């Protein structure tokens, strides 16, 4: 997404156009009228990354147009980025430009921010980072009031913390999250709050249990846990799983267990086709879960066949997707056994064709499913 794509006056029509394009396929599957959640028109991205371009004594942050991949576009302002990121760009560029220890062979910068004002930058290099770099980076951190991480091949230098602290409000409830710089987090925090609020409202309080696949740092897990007796959540990333455990403590949540398994592995474990040492601590507890709802938030490729079959065995299915096309493929299969109860469209990526979707399914009665 480049600054040239920024046309705030067109935002309502752009959002309508991408919903109009995809909605007939949802409607054909029997979906009810969707809930639509627009994005703020600017300063909506909590993370950004730029290449660093060196030209003589000048240093610039740049991006590239895929149609002209060798032509750098200098970024003076990035209206899509959060206000903390936008306000940092000029002083950060100036500080890097005058300090040889910081700019030498600096290749890329990544910036991660939060609605609560925390800000972390990662400086990525084509060289080994030494003590002199660390001292210069510490000064940069202190002068600009930001967290700084340095990375090069096989090396990561953390000056204080390699995460930011976020506070999100979900249906008037306040939640706190540790968001590591190398873990996936929702890019549009305002829309993320709307998405979490919508998801929680779909599911009434229950004395049964929830299975969650692809849980990440616990973004959905923790708000949804209030509606269930217990939650078993899976995630394959070590960084995300560690953060998820910390986030339970931050929010005082005690009814969630995490398993570091992929969705495919969890499917194998639940169907009894394979045993996992990583599930050893839950070996005796697993049969005691009374799952009636599954929550999935898969990657763009959607659910693999085995996981899709597992999902269809649950009474209720809550499905969040960043790719409407693979979602629709999965929906066509799920609709053989379930009814679409509600749909939400969340504009995580304004000024693009991408659209985040949420669908809640309830299982049909036996005689209806047999037809």
C-alpha positions as CSV (number, residue, x, y, z in Angstrom):
1,X,0.0,0.0,0.0
2,X,1.6,3.3,-1.2
3,X,0.8,6.9,-0.3
4,X,-0.5,7.4,-3.8
5,X,-3.3,5.1,-3.0
6,X,-4.6,7.4,-0.4
7,X,-8.0,8.9,-1.4
8,X,-10.0,9.5,1.8
9,X,-12.8,11.2,-0.1
10,X,-13.3,7.9,-2.0
11,X,-13.3,5.7,1.0
12,X,-17.0,5.0,1.3
13,X,-17.4,4.2,-2.4
14,X,-14.3,2.0,-2.3
15,X,-15.6,0.0,0.7
16,X,-19.0,-0.4,-1.0
17,X,-17.4,-1.6,-4.2
18,X,-15.4,-4.4,-2.6
19,X,-18.4,-5.5,-0.6
20,X,-20.7,-5.4,-3.6
21,X,-18.2,-7.6,-5.5
22,X,-18.0,-10.4,-3.0
23,X,-21.5,-10.2,-1.4
24,X,-23.5,-12.1,-4.1
25,X,-21.4,-15.2,-3.4
26,X,-22.2,-15.1,0.3
27,X,-25.9,-14.4,-0.5
28,X,-26.0,-17.4,-2.8
29,X,-25.1,-19.6,0.2
30,X,-27.9,-18.2,2.3
31,X,-26.0,-15.7,4.3
32,X,-28.1,-13.0,6.1
33,X,-27.5,-9.3,5.7
34,X,-23.9,-8.7,6.9
35,X,-22.8,-6.3,9.7
36,X,-20.3,-3.9,8.1
37,X,-17.4,-2.3,10.1
38,X,-15.5,0.4,8.3
39,X,-12.0,1.6,9.1
40,X,-10.8,5.0,10.2
41,X,-9.9,6.8,6.9
42,X,-6.3,7.5,8.1
43,X,-3.7,6.5,10.7
44,X,-5.2,3.0,11.0
45,X,-2.1,0.8,10.6
46,X,-0.3,-0.2,13.8
47,X,2.7,-1.5,11.9
48,X,4.8,-0.4,9.0
49,X,8.0,-1.3,7.3
50,X,10.3,0.7,4.9
51,X,13.5,0.0,3.0
52,X,16.3,2.4,3.9
53,X,17.8,4.1,0.8
54,X,21.3,5.5,0.9
55,X,22.2,8.1,-1.7
56,X,25.5,9.9,-0.8
57,X,25.0,11.6,2.6
58,X,21.2,11.3,2.3
59,X,19.2,8.6,4.0
60,X,15.5,8.1,3.2
61,X,12.7,5.7,4.0
62,X,11.3,4.3,0.7
63,X,8.8,1.9,-0.7
64,X,8.5,0.4,-4.2
65,X,5.7,0.1,-6.6
66,X,5.4,-3.5,-7.9
67,X,5.0,-2.1,-11.4
68,X,8.4,-0.3,-11.1
69,X,10.3,-2.4,-8.6
70,X,13.7,-0.6,-9.1
71,X,12.4,2.9,-8.6
72,X,12.3,4.0,-4.9
73,X,9.4,6.1,-3.7
74,X,10.6,8.4,-0.8
75,X,8.2,8.4,2.1
76,X,7.9,11.8,3.8
77,X,4.6,10.9,5.4
78,X,2.7,7.7,5.5
79,X,-1.0,8.6,6.1
80,X,-2.0,4.9,6.6
81,X,0.3,4.5,9.7
82,X,-0.8,5.3,13.2
83,X,-0.1,8.7,14.6
84,X,2.8,7.6,16.7
85,X,4.5,6.2,13.6
86,X,3.8,9.2,11.5
87,X,5.1,11.6,14.2
88,X,8.3,9.5,14.5
89,X,9.3,9.3,10.9
90,X,11.0,12.7,10.5
91,X,13.0,12.7,13.8
92,X,14.0,9.1,13.3
93,X,15.3,9.7,9.8
94,X,17.2,12.7,11.0
95,X,18.8,10.8,13.9
96,X,19.8,7.9,11.7
97,X,21.2,10.2,9.0
98,X,23.8,11.9,11.3
99,X,24.9,8.8,13.2
100,X,27.3,6.6,11.2
101,X,27.1,3.8,13.7
102,X,23.3,3.5,13.3
103,X,23.1,4.1,9.5
104,X,26.0,2.0,8.3
105,X,24.6,-0.9,6.2
106,X,21.1,-0.3,7.6
107,X,18.8,-2.1,5.2
108,X,15.3,-1.9,6.6
109,X,13.2,-0.5,9.5
110,X,10.0,-2.0,11.0
111,X,7.8,0.0,13.3
112,X,5.2,-1.4,15.7
113,X,2.8,0.8,17.6
114,X,-0.4,0.5,19.7
115,X,-3.5,2.5,20.5
116,X,-2.1,2.9,24.0
117,X,0.9,4.8,22.6
118,X,3.7,2.2,22.9
119,X,6.2,2.2,20.0
120,X,9.0,-0.1,19.0
121,X,11.3,0.1,16.0
122,X,13.4,-2.8,14.6
123,X,16.6,-1.8,12.7
124,X,17.7,-4.5,10.2
125,X,21.3,-4.6,9.0
126,X,23.6,-6.3,6.5
127,X,26.4,-6.4,9.1
128,X,27.2,-7.6,12.6
129,X,26.1,-5.4,15.4
130,X,28.7,-4.5,18.0
131,X,28.9,-2.6,21.3
132,X,29.3,0.7,19.6
133,X,26.0,0.1,17.8
134,X,24.3,-0.8,21.0
135,X,25.4,2.4,22.7
136,X,24.2,4.5,19.8
137,X,20.9,2.6,19.7
138,X,20.5,3.2,23.4
139,X,20.9,6.9,22.9
140,X,18.4,6.8,20.1
141,X,15.9,5.0,22.3
142,X,16.3,7.5,25.1
143,X,16.2,10.6,22.9
144,X,13.1,9.6,21.0
145,X,11.3,7.7,23.8
146,X,10.9,4.5,21.9
147,X,12.0,0.8,22.2
148,X,14.7,-0.3,19.8
149,X,15.7,-3.8,18.6
150,X,18.5,-4.5,16.2
151,X,18.7,-7.5,13.9
152,X,21.1,-8.9,11.4
153,X,21.6,-12.4,10.1
154,X,21.7,-14.7,13.1
155,X,21.7,-11.9,15.6
156,X,19.1,-10.0,17.6
157,X,19.9,-7.3,20.1
158,X,17.2,-6.2,22.5
159,X,17.9,-3.0,24.4
160,X,14.9,-3.2,26.8
161,X,11.9,-5.1,25.4
162,X,11.0,-6.6,22.1
163,X,7.3,-6.1,22.4
164,X,4.7,-3.4,22.8
165,X,1.9,-3.2,25.3
166,X,-1.6,-2.8,23.9
167,X,-5.0,-2.1,25.5
168,X,-8.1,-3.0,23.6
169,X,-11.8,-2.3,24.5
170,X,-14.3,-5.1,23.6
171,X,-17.9,-4.4,24.4
172,X,-16.8,-2.0,27.2
173,X,-14.4,-4.6,28.7
174,X,-10.7,-3.7,28.9
175,X,-8.1,-6.2,27.8
176,X,-4.3,-6.0,27.9
177,X,-1.9,-7.6,25.4
178,X,1.8,-8.1,25.0
179,X,2.5,-7.9,21.3
180,X,6.0,-9.2,20.3
181,X,7.7,-7.6,17.2
182,X,8.1,-11.0,15.4
183,X,4.6,-12.3,16.1
184,X,1.5,-11.7,14.0
185,X,-0.8,-9.0,15.3
186,X,-3.9,-7.5,13.7
187,X,-2.7,-4.5,11.7
188,X,-5.8,-2.3,12.1
189,X,-6.4,-2.0,15.9
190,X,-9.6,0.0,15.6
191,X,-11.2,-2.6,13.3
192,X,-9.7,-5.3,15.5
193,X,-11.7,-4.0,18.4
194,X,-14.9,-4.1,16.3
195,X,-14.1,-7.6,15.1
196,X,-13.5,-8.8,18.7
197,X,-16.7,-7.2,19.9
198,X,-18.7,-8.8,17.0
199,X,-17.2,-12.2,17.7
200,X,-18.0,-12.2,21.4
201,X,-21.6,-11.1,20.7
202,X,-22.2,-14.1,18.4
203,X,-21.7,-16.6,21.2
204,X,-23.9,-16.7,24.2
205,X,-22.4,-17.6,27.6
206,X,-22.1,-21.4,27.9
207,X,-21.1,-24.1,30.4
208,X,-19.4,-26.0,27.5
209,X,-15.9,-25.6,26.1
210,X,-14.3,-23.9,23.1
211,X,-11.6,-25.2,20.8
212,X,-9.6,-22.5,19.0
213,X,-7.2,-23.1,16.2
214,X,-4.6,-20.5,15.1
215,X,-4.8,-18.6,18.3
216,X,-1.7,-16.4,17.9
217,X,-1.0,-14.3,20.9
218,X,-4.5,-14.8,22.3
219,X,-6.2,-11.8,20.6
220,X,-9.5,-13.6,20.3
221,X,-8.9,-16.3,23.0
222,X,-8.9,-14.0,26.0
223,X,-12.2,-12.0,25.2
224,X,-14.0,-15.2,24.1
225,X,-12.9,-17.2,27.2
226,X,-15.4,-15.3,29.3
227,X,-18.2,-17.1,27.5
228,X,-17.0,-20.6,28.1
229,X,-16.2,-23.0,30.9
230,X,-12.8,-23.8,29.4
231,X,-10.9,-23.0,26.3
232,X,-8.2,-25.1,24.5
233,X,-6.3,-23.0,22.1
234,X,-3.6,-24.0,19.6
235,X,-0.8,-22.1,17.9
236,X,2.4,-23.4,16.2
237,X,4.6,-20.3,16.7
238,X,6.8,-20.4,19.8
239,X,7.0,-16.5,20.0
240,X,3.2,-16.2,19.8
241,X,2.5,-19.0,22.3
242,X,4.9,-17.5,24.9
243,X,3.1,-14.1,24.5
244,X,-0.3,-15.8,24.7
245,X,0.6,-17.4,28.1
246,X,1.8,-13.9,29.3
247,X,-1.4,-12.4,28.1
248,X,-3.5,-14.8,30.2
249,X,-1.6,-13.5,33.3
250,X,-2.1,-9.9,32.2
251,X,-5.8,-10.4,32.1
252,X,-6.2,-12.7,35.0
253,X,-7.6,-15.5,32.8
254,X,-7.4,-19.0,34.3
255,X,-9.7,-21.1,32.2
256,X,-7.5,-21.3,29.0
257,X,-4.9,-24.0,28.1
258,X,-2.5,-23.6,25.2
259,X,-1.1,-26.3,23.0
260,X,1.8,-25.6,20.6
261,X,0.4,-27.5,17.7
262,X,-0.6,-26.6,14.2
263,X,-4.2,-27.0,13.2
264,X,-3.4,-30.1,11.2
265,X,-1.6,-31.6,14.3
266,X,-4.5,-30.8,16.6
267,X,-6.8,-32.5,14.1
268,X,-4.7,-35.6,14.3
269,X,-4.6,-35.5,18.1
270,X,-8.4,-35.1,18.4
271,X,-9.1,-37.9,15.9
272,X,-6.6,-40.2,17.6
273,X,-4.5,-40.7,14.5
274,X,-1.3,-39.4,16.2
275,X,0.0,-38.7,19.7
276,X,2.1,-35.6,20.5
277,X,4.5,-35.1,23.4
278,X,3.6,-31.4,23.3
279,X,0.2,-32.5,24.5
280,X,1.5,-34.6,27.3
281,X,0.5,-32.1,30.0
282,X,-3.1,-32.3,28.7
283,X,-3.2,-36.0,28.1
284,X,-5.5,-36.8,31.0
285,X,-7.5,-33.5,30.7
286,X,-8.3,-33.8,27.0
287,X,-11.1,-36.3,27.3
288,X,-12.8,-34.2,29.9
289,X,-13.4,-31.3,27.5
290,X,-17.0,-30.8,26.3
291,X,-16.5,-29.0,23.0
292,X,-19.5,-27.6,21.2
293,X,-17.9,-24.6,19.5
294,X,-14.8,-24.3,17.4
295,X,-13.2,-20.9,16.5
296,X,-10.8,-20.8,13.5
297,X,-8.8,-17.9,12.0
298,X,-6.7,-19.6,9.4
299,X,-4.1,-18.2,7.0
300,X,-5.1,-17.0,3.5
301,X,-5.2,-20.6,2.2
302,X,-8.2,-21.4,4.4
303,X,-8.8,-24.7,6.2
304,X,-7.1,-27.9,4.9
305,X,-9.4,-30.8,4.2
306,X,-8.8,-32.7,7.5
307,X,-9.3,-29.6,9.6
308,X,-12.4,-28.7,7.6
309,X,-13.9,-32.1,8.3
310,X,-13.1,-31.8,12.0
311,X,-14.7,-28.3,12.1
312,X,-17.9,-29.6,10.6
313,X,-18.3,-31.9,13.6
314,X,-18.9,-29.0,16.0
315,X,-22.3,-27.7,16.9
316,X,-21.2,-24.0,16.4
317,X,-18.5,-22.7,14.2
318,X,-17.0,-19.2,14.4
319,X,-14.8,-18.5,11.3
320,X,-12.7,-15.4,10.8
321,X,-10.9,-15.1,7.4
322,X,-8.6,-12.7,5.7
323,X,-9.4,-14.2,2.3
324,X,-13.1,-14.2,1.2
325,X,-12.4,-16.6,-1.7
326,X,-11.0,-19.5,0.3
327,X,-13.6,-18.7,3.0
328,X,-16.3,-19.2,0.4
329,X,-14.9,-22.5,-0.7
330,X,-14.9,-23.7,2.9
331,X,-18.4,-22.2,3.5
332,X,-19.8,-24.2,0.6
333,X,-18.7,-27.3,2.3
334,X,-19.8,-26.3,5.8
335,X,-23.3,-25.3,4.6
336,X,-23.9,-29.0,3.9
337,X,-24.2,-29.5,7.7
338,X,-24.7,-26.0,9.1
339,X,-26.7,-22.8,8.7
340,X,-25.1,-19.4,8.4
341,X,-26.4,-17.4,11.4
342,X,-24.5,-14.1,10.9
343,X,-21.8,-12.5,8.8
344,X,-19.5,-9.6,9.5
345,X,-17.3,-7.6,7.0
346,X,-14.4,-5.8,8.6
347,X,-12.3,-3.4,6.6
348,X,-8.9,-4.1,8.0
349,X,-7.2,-3.0,4.8
350,X,-8.9,0.1,3.5
351,X,-7.9,1.4,0.0
352,X,-7.2,-2.2,-1.1
353,X,-9.3,-5.1,-2.4
354,X,-8.7,-7.1,0.8
355,X,-11.6,-7.7,3.2
356,X,-11.6,-9.5,6.5
357,X,-14.8,-11.6,7.1
358,X,-16.5,-13.3,10.0
359,X,-19.1,-16.0,9.7
360,X,-21.0,-17.8,12.5
361,X,-22.6,-21.2,11.7
362,X,-24.9,-23.3,13.8
363,X,-25.5,-27.0,13.1
364,X,-28.7,-28.0,11.5
365,X,-31.0,-30.5,13.1
366,X,-30.5,-34.1,12.1
367,X,-33.5,-34.2,9.8
368,X,-32.5,-31.0,8.1
369,X,-28.8,-32.0,7.6
370,X,-30.0,-35.3,6.0
371,X,-31.9,-33.5,3.3
